[in-house]
Amino acid sequence: TIHMGCHGFRDPFECNLCGHRSQDRYEFSSHITRGEHRY
């Protein structure tokens, strides 16, 4: 799914698109929804 494609394979708080490492689920969600990865 699209949701799981955003998470890193080793770390659920690592962005699979750019490698950004978030401290928690809220920071990760904010990172994804900020629009940095729109195609």
Secondary structure, 3 states (H helix, E strand, C coil): CHHHHCECCCCCCEECCCCCECCCHHHHHHHHHCCCCCC
